[in-house]
Amino acid sequence: MSSLPSSSAQAARVALAARLRELMLDAGIDGKELSSRCGWHPSKTSRILGGKSAPSEADLSAWCTACGAEGQAADLIASLRAVELMYREWRRVHRTGMRQVQQESLARHRETTVCRAYVSNVVPGFLQTAAYATELLRSITEFQGTPDDVADAVAARVERGRLLHDGRHRFVVLVEETVLRYRLGDAETMAGQLGHLLAVMPLPSVSLGIIPFTARRRIWPLEAFYLFDTGQACVETLTAEITVTQQRELADYHRAFAQLAKSAVRGAPARALIADAIDSLG
């Protein structure tokens, strides 16, 4: 598993290591003896116990067997999988294409009452048109060199847009003005996407704020992040999606969102920025 930049993920890894140490203590053996029973070098045990290296599922099974605790293997493997979900490398999760990830995202949005999104690079998926989503997902597929199932992935992504109309969800969105100006696709694609933003702005489920180039900023531009109700945040980087669940980190993201919101314009000023971006396409 890749290194985990999120302290939430690192904390989960350390907690897993603590459980493994407890198994050793209960079995009355030290790291050297456990390594011998598992058939690997003691340095591997040290790295796992120090939270510096994640065990594989096979490693956990061997560890439990060495400690006479085979009955705990399934629970530990479930914990490991939860840690892995906190840091998902895009190339790995897209190894069979993008459709499955888009369907997972749709399921997560269906379970969320209030989704807060801040984006500085592209229009959020649930506000994308099919043409815009096609251009974006195709460019990601080509960059990552992963299987091309763009058409199916776009269908799953656009399905999220229907949640804007079912009355059970609310979307509070902040976008940098750059999002309106970056050209993903030709002028027709961008005009359609910007026009779609104007069309959904009056919906009661949507609150769209735009942070103008000229805004007096209270916080610097950040990477895109999504807040799902109050229990989870997802941060999107070039290479991975990081899931944050630690309360201290969640509080920081909610505070950052509130500060960014103070720099945004809404209503008529926001519509004027979108209209100006459409006019610039000509």
N, C-alpha and C positions, 0 to 999 in steps of 0.2 A: 504494500500500500504506500502511496506517496506520502511525503511529509505533510503535516496538517497545520496550516498557518492559523487556523482559528483556535482560540484558547478554549472554546467549548469542546471542540473535537479533541484537543490535547488533554483536557480535563477528563474526558470520557476514557481516553486511552490509559491515563494514569489510574483511574478507578478500576479498569479491567486488570491492570498490573497488580493492584493491591489485592484483588480477589485471588489472583494466582499465587501471590506470596502467602496468603492465608492458607491455601491448600497445602503448600510446602510445610508451613508451621504445624498444621493439623496432622500431617503425615510424619512429622519429626525428622525431616531431611533438609539439607542445605542445598544451595545452588549447584555445588560440585556434584553431589550425589544425584540430583535431579537430571543434570546434564548427562551424566553417565547412563542413567536409566533410559533417557530419551535418545541417546546416541548422537548428541551434537556437542559442539565446543562450549565450554562454560561462558565464553564471551557472549554467546547468543542469549543465554539465560539472563545475563547481566543487562543486556540491551532491552530485553522485554520487560524485566522488572523495573528498569529505570524509565520506562515509557518512551525510550528513544527508538524502539523498533516494534512494529506490530506483529504479533504471531499470526500464522496462517491457521485455517480451521484444522488442518492436520496437526499442527503444533499443539493446539489446544487439546485435541483428543489424546495426543501422546502425553501431554502434561498431566491430564486427569488420570490416565492409566498409571503413570509413574507414581502418583500420589494416592492411588487406590480410591479415586473419586470419579469413576467412570460415569456415575449418574449425574454429574454436574456438567458434563461436556456439552450437552445440547443447549443449556442455558447460557453457558459462556460463549458458544458459537453465535447465539442470537445477539448477545451483547456486542460481539465483534462486528457483526453485520450492521448493527445500529451505528457504531463508530464510523464504519466505512461510508455509510450514507451521509455523514456530516461533511465529507469532502469527496466530491465526485468529479473525477477528471473527465472532461468532455469527450476526449478521444475514446476513453474506455466505455462510457455509457452510450456513445454513439457508434460503437463498433459494429452494430447490426443495422444502423440507420437511426433516424431521428424521431420516427413516429411514436415509438414506445415512450420516450421521454416527454413528448408533447401530450400524450394521453395521461401520463402520471401528473403532469402539471395541471391538466384539466380537472383531474380528480381532486387535487389539492385546493384548487380554486372553488370547486363545488362545496368543499367542507368549510370554507372560510366565509365568515359574515362580512368582515371589513378587511379589504386588502389595500394597503398603502404602498405605493410604488414611487420610487425616485429613479429617474433615468437621465443620463447625460449623453447617451450615444444613439439609441434607437427608440422608436415608438414601442411602448409595452405590448407584449403579445396579444393581450385581450382587446387592444384597440387597433390592431393591424388589419389592413385589407388583405385579401388573398394575393393580389399582385405584389404588394410590398413584402408580405411574408415570404413569397416565393423568391424574390430577389435576395432577401436576407438569408434565408435558410440554404439557398443554393451557394451563396458565397461562403457560408460556414462549412458546408459539406466539402467544397473544393479546397478550402484552407486546411481542413483537418484530414482530408484524404479518406473520408469514411464513406460507406455505401450510400448511394443516391436513392433515397425514398422521399424526395422532397414533396412530391404531390400528396402523398399520404400524410406526411408531417404537417403540411400546410392545412389540410382539411381538419386535422386534430387541433391545430392552433386556432384557426378561425372559429371552431366550435366554442372556444372560450368566450368569444364575443357575444354569444347568445345569453350568457349569464348577466349581461347588462340589462336584460329586459325581463327577467323572471321575478324581480321584486324582492328576492331574498338576499341579495348581495349589494355591497356598496364598494365603490372603487374611488379612492382618493389618490390622485396622481399629480406628481410634480415632474415637469420636464424642463431641461435646459433649452434655451432658444436654439442652441446648436442642433437639437433633434429635428427642428423644423427645416433646417438648412442643409443638413447632410443629405446628399443625393444617393439613395439606394434605389437604383433603377433610373429609367428615363423620366422626362418631364411629365408624361402622362401618368406614370405610376405614382410619382410624388404628388401631383395635383389631386389624384384620387385619394391618396392617403390623407393629405391635409384637409381635403373636403370632408372626409369621413370624421376627422376630429371635430370639425365644425358641426357635423350632424349629430354626434353623440353628446356634445356638451350640454344640451338642454335636458338630457335624461336625469331623472331624480336620483338614479344610482351612481351618477358620475360627478366628481368634483375635479376639474382639471385646472391646475395652476401652471403658469409658464414663468420661468425665471429669465428675465430679459438680459441681454448682453450688458445693458447699462445699469442693472440693479446694484444697489449698495449691499454687498454680500455680508451676511453674518457668519457664513461658513463656506469653505472652499468647495469647488466641484468634487464630487466623489464618484466611486464606481457605482454601477446600478445595484440597487437593493430593493427587496420586496418584504413587507411586514405582513404576516398572516395573522390577523387578530392580534393577540398580545403574547402568544407563546412561541413564536418562531419567526426568524428572519432568514432570507436567502440572499446571498451576495454573489453576483455574477462577475467572474474575472475572465480573462482571455482563455485560460486553460481549464477552469473548473467552476463548479457551483459549490459554495460553502454554506452549510446550514448552521445557523446560530441558535442555540437554545439556552445558553447561560444567561441568567437574569441580569447580571451586570452589563454584559454586552448588549442584550436586548434593550436595556434602558438607554444605552448610548445611541443606538440606532433610532429609537423613538425620539430622543432628544435632538439628534441631528435632523430628523425629518421635520420636527417642529421649527427648528431654526431655518431650514431651507424654505419652509412654507412662508416665512415672514418676508422673503425676498421675491415671492412669486406674485404675478398679477392674474386676475381671473375676470370672468365676464367679458364685457366689451373690450377692455384693453388686451385680453388674451386673444379674443377673436381678431382684433386688429393685427396682432403679430402673425397669426396664422394667415390672414388674408394677404399681408405684405409678403410672406414667404411664397404664397401661391403666385402673386404678381411677379416675383423675381424669377420664376421659372421660364417666363416668356423670353 
